[in-house]
Amino acid sequence: MLEKVAFATLREQRARRRWGIFFKLAALAYLIALPALLMDWGDSEQLADRRHTAVIHLRGTIEAQGEASAQNLNDALEAAFSDKRTAGVILRVNSPGGSPVQAGIVHDEILRLRTAHPQIPLYAVVEDVCASGGYYVAVAADKIFVDKASIVGSIGVLMDAFGFTGTMEKLGIERRLLTAGENKGFLDPFSPQDLKQKEHAQVLLREIHQQFIEVVRRGRGDRLKETPELFSGLMWTGSQSVNLGLADGLGTVGSVARDVIKADRLVEYTVRDNLAERLARRLRAGASDAALGPMFDFARPLLR
């Protein structure tokens, strides 16, 4: 009887060990597979050995921490131009603008890649809106195609904030701002507006605006029909933008690939953040705003 009990106990211990090993291996396999499941592998059609039109989306606000960041767009552009099967590149634009720095980085990278790969044309195709920073990027293309109802333009720069001084007085709230440097509280929304700081901000905006104008003039060249309102920040429909020389004609992604590039097969090169990256970016942005915002944040120039 004792022998039977001993063997039964031994078999039970072995079974527990086997199940323990099984669950550990299953957990390890899950942890290994999870990044692969979250990763965006892109379009599997890129593996096919066929001539195609590369498509890259410029969608939403152009900002360093967003999907339409210079890093993401430039990585996609580099991959598209480096592929020997790429007959042409379409930048599919639907953006209200954003950071002048991020837009400028993408603009300059497009010019570099066009010079390095002169046999591969790049066309911007506008959908709903191509305004401000979005247009800053688009003028680097060989040609710009729009829909007749697209919104195009807004060649200007803004810096916006709020002023709460009157509200604070009504509520009996006193602003206690301590700075080292007389202009460190530049355009603080809780302090009365300083005229010297306001004029300095206007100088910054005028310089960035002039940079924007020069980029548009270089990109559009003789096609541009300048008017007093062209660089005023106004926007136009797609049809009007063609008449003004801001765009070259009407077209869609499909029609440009088929009729202009002559390669109607579309391959997606857009870099999209996977779930883990999107979550990490939001956490970083939230932590940055919470930690640094009260001390260092200020109104920023935007192409929007």
BANU-662096 format. One record per residue (C-alpha): residue number from 1; y, z, x; residue in one letter. Coordinates in steps of 0.02 Angstrom, whole numbers. Layout:
# residues N
   seq        y        z        x   type
   NUM        Y        Z        X      A
...
This chain:
# residues 304
   seq        y        z        x   type
     1        0        0        0      M
     2      120       46      140      L
     3       80     -120      225      E
     4      120     -216       65      K
     5      284     -122       42      V
     6      333     -156      223      A
     7      298     -343      207      F
     8      392     -352       41      A
     9      542     -267      119      T
    10      534     -385      268      L
    11      528     -539      154      R
    12      676     -474       54      E
    13      778     -448      213      Q
    14      736     -624      273      R
    15      787     -697      104      A
    16      953     -604      111      R
    17      985     -670      286      R
    18      944     -849      234      R
    19     1061     -839       84      W
    20     1195     -759      193      G
    21     1181     -902      319      I
    22     1185    -1028      177      F
    23     1345     -958      101      F
    24     1428     -946      273      K
    25     1385    -1127      311      L
    26     1447    -1181      138      A
    27     1612    -1090      166      A
    28     1631    -1169      338      L
    29     1596    -1343      266      A
    30     1726    -1313      131      Y
    31     1859    -1262      258      L
    32     1820    -1416      363      I
    33     1824    -1533      214      A
    34     1982    -1461      134      L
    35     2108    -1543      253      P
    36     2020    -1709      231      A
    37     2030    -1693       42      L
    38     2216    -1651       49      L
    39     2258    -1788      173      M
    40     2338    -1949      110      D
    41     2232    -2086      187      W
    42     2347    -2225      128      G
    43     2294    -2391       58      D
    44     2115    -2436      104      S
    45     2162    -2620       85      E
    46     2249    -2608      255      Q
    47     2075    -2616      331      L
    48     2050    -2792      267      A
    49     2086    -2929      391      D
    50     2210    -3028      286      R
    51     2392    -3079      298      R
    52     2498    -2969      185      H
    53     2670    -2904      137      T
    54     2700    -2724      189      A
    55     2788    -2616       58      V
    56     2882    -2456       98      I
    57     2964    -2349      -36      H
    58     3135    -2272       -9      L
    59     3135    -2161     -162      R
    60     3248    -2015     -207      G
    61     3375    -1921     -104      T
    62     3377    -1959       83      I
    63     3361    -1791      168      E
    64     3274    -1716      318      A
    65     3159    -1603      216      Q
    66     3119    -1730       80      G
    67     2993    -1870       59      E
    68     3131    -1996       98      A
    69     3165    -1921      269      S
    70     3204    -2025      422      A
    71     3041    -1964      501      Q
    72     2934    -2025      356      N
    73     3025    -2190      334      L
    74     3027    -2231      519      N
    75     2842    -2190      538      D
    76     2804    -2308      395      A
    77     2915    -2445      466      L
    78     2835    -2430      638      E
    79     2661    -2444      563      A
    80     2709    -2595      457      A
    81     2791    -2692      599      F
    82     2651    -2649      721      S
    83     2515    -2721      608      D
    84     2475    -2899      665      K
    85     2430    -2946      486      R
    86     2604    -2907      420      T
    87     2694    -3066      367      A
    88     2848    -2974      306      G
    89     2911    -2802      255      V
    90     2988    -2752       89      I
    91     3090    -2592       79      L
    92     3081    -2544     -104      R
    93     3242    -2447     -136      V
    94     3276    -2328     -278      N
    95     3395    -2198     -205      S
    96     3564    -2121     -249      P
    97     3599    -2084      -65      G
    98     3597    -1924       36      G
    99     3623    -1873      216      S
   100     3728    -1994      320      P
   101     3633    -1940      475      V
   102     3461    -1973      401      Q
   103     3520    -2140      328      A
   104     3594    -2189      495      G
   105     3434    -2150      589      I
   106     3333    -2261      472      V
   107     3465    -2400      478      H
   108     3461    -2403      668      D
   109     3271    -2402      673      E
   110     3264    -2553      558      I
   111     3382    -2648      673      L
   112     3275    -2601      824      R
   113     3113    -2657      742      L
   114     3189    -2820      682      R
   115     3243    -2857      860      T
   116     3073    -2810      931      A
   117     2980    -2913      799      H
   118     3093    -3062      758      P
   119     2948    -3154      675      Q
   120     2933    -3019      539      I
   121     3074    -3020      410      P
   122     3125    -2863      316      L
   123     3197    -2874      141      Y
   124     3269    -2735       35      A
   125     3222    -2746     -148      V
   126     3326    -2635     -262      V
   127     3256    -2564     -422      E
   128     3364    -2445     -526      D
   129     3491    -2386     -398      V
   130     3541    -2421     -218      C
   131     3696    -2316     -193      A
   132     3787    -2240      -47      S
   133     3658    -2184       84      G
   134     3527    -2296        2      G
   135     3642    -2445       27      Y
   136     3681    -2387      204      Y
   137     3496    -2412      243      V
   138     3480    -2574      142      A
   139     3616    -2668      237      V
   140     3505    -2666      391      A
   141     3385    -2786      302      A
   142     3385    -2974      324      D
   143     3424    -2993      139      K
   144     3449    -2882      -13      I
   145     3374    -2926     -182      F
   146     3420    -2838     -344      V
   147     3387    -2838     -529      D
   148     3534    -2896     -633      K
   149     3549    -2720     -706      A
   150     3527    -2625     -541      S
   151     3667    -2507     -488      I
   152     3730    -2549     -313      V
   153     3871    -2488     -202      G
   154     3960    -2320     -197      S
   155     4021    -2351      -20      I
   156     4105    -2184        6      G
   157     4077    -2006       65      V
   158     4094    -1842      -26      L
   159     4093    -1657       14      M
   160     4078    -1548     -140      D
   161     4084    -1362     -172      A
   162     4148    -1239     -303      F
   163     4293    -1118     -305      G
   164     4263     -948     -386      F
   165     4423     -855     -340      T
   166     4496     -851     -517      G
   167     4332     -793     -592      T
   168     4315     -657     -461      M
   169     4489     -591     -499      E
   170     4449     -581     -685      K
   171     4289     -486     -648      L
   172     4373     -371     -523      G
   173     4266     -431     -377      I
   174     4337     -421     -202      E
   175     4280     -546      -69      R
   176     4249     -463      100      R
   177     4222     -604      223      L
   178     4209     -559      408      L
   179     4214     -699      538      T
   180     4230     -722      725      A
   181     4337     -878      737      G
   182     4481     -913      618      E
   183     4395    -1063      539      N
   184     4218     -996      530      K
   185     4238     -969      343      G
   186     4272    -1156      326      F
   187     4290    -1202      140      L
   188     4214    -1038       84      D
   189     4198    -1053     -106      P
   190     4242     -870     -134      F
   191     4407     -876      -39      S
   192     4570     -968      -81      P
   193     4572    -1146      -16      Q
   194     4654    -1162      154      D
   195     4762    -1320      167      L
   196     4728    -1342      353      K
   197     4542    -1333      325      Q
   198     4555    -1453      179      K
   199     4647    -1580      287      E
   200     4518    -1560      425      H
   201     4380    -1594      299      A
   202     4472    -1752      245      Q
   203     4478    -1809      427      V
   204     4289    -1787      439      L
   205     4260    -1882      278      L
   206     4375    -2025      327      R
   207     4286    -2047      494      E
   208     4113    -2050      415      I
   209     4179    -2169      280      H
   210     4244    -2286      414      Q
   211     4075    -2282      501      Q
   212     3995    -2329      335      F
   213     4117    -2473      310      I
   214     4083    -2543      483      E
   215     3895    -2535      453      V
   216     3916    -2633      291      V
   217     4028    -2763      374      R
   218     3906    -2789      518      R
   219     3756    -2798      403      G
   220     3829    -2916      273      R
   221     3943    -3019      385      G
   222     4021    -3173      305      D
   223     3925    -3144      144      R
   224     4040    -2999      101      L
   225     4187    -3038      -14      K
   226     4304    -2895       22      E
   227     4419    -2830     -113      T
   228     4531    -2675     -115      P
   229     4401    -2584     -220      E
   230     4246    -2634     -123      L
   231     4246    -2480      -11      F
   232     4323    -2361     -138      S
   233     4160    -2281     -194      G
   234     4140    -2386     -351      L
   235     3970    -2453     -404      M
   236     3924    -2622     -477      W
   237     3781    -2701     -572      T
   238     3656    -2807     -479      G
   239     3736    -2967     -543      S
   240     3909    -2910     -488      Q
   241     3842    -2855     -318      S
   242     3776    -3031     -287      V
   243     3949    -3104     -328      N
   244     4031    -2980     -210      L
   245     3910    -3018      -69      G
   246     3835    -2844      -71      L
   247     3668    -2924     -116      A
   248     3591    -3096      -92      D
   249     3504    -3133     -255      G
   250     3393    -3075     -396      L
   251     3213    -3030     -359      G
   252     3072    -2906     -373      T
   253     2943    -2844     -250      V
   254     2817    -2967     -320      G
   255     2933    -3118     -321      S
   256     3000    -3086     -146      V
   257     2823    -3066      -76      A
   258     2764    -3223     -164      R
   259     2913    -3340     -152      D
   260     3009    -3281        3      V
   261     2881    -3205      121      I
   262     2741    -3316       55      K
   263     2613    -3175       61      A
   264     2585    -3108     -113      D
   265     2456    -2979      -60      R
   266     2545    -2809      -54      L
   267     2492    -2667       60      V
   268     2571    -2495       43      E
   269     2635    -2413      203      Y
   270     2739    -2274      126      T
   271     2711    -2105      210      V
   272     2679    -1978       73      R
   273     2665    -1793      105      D
   274     2499    -1719       52      N
   275     2489    -1563      -56      L
   276     2483    -1444       91      A
   277     2634    -1524      176      E
   278     2737    -1522       15      R
   279     2699    -1338      -10      L
   280     2739    -1296      171      A
   281     2904    -1393      161      R
   282     2958    -1299        5      R
   283     2914    -1133       84      L
   284     3011    -1177      242      R
   285     3162    -1235      142      A
   286     3160    -1077       36      G
   287     3144     -964      187      A
   288     3282    -1057      278      S
   289     3401    -1045      130      D
   290     3364     -860      107      A
   291     3383     -816      291      A
   292     3523     -929      350      L
   293     3615     -985      195      G
   294     3730     -832      173      P
   295     3787     -841      354      M
   296     3793    -1023      405      F
   297     3790    -1135      252      D
   298     3941    -1243      208      F
   299     3983    -1398      110      A
   300     3908    -1550      195      R
   301     3965    -1732      193      P
   302     3851    -1838       86      L
   303     3831    -2023       57      L
   304     3805    -2006     -129      R
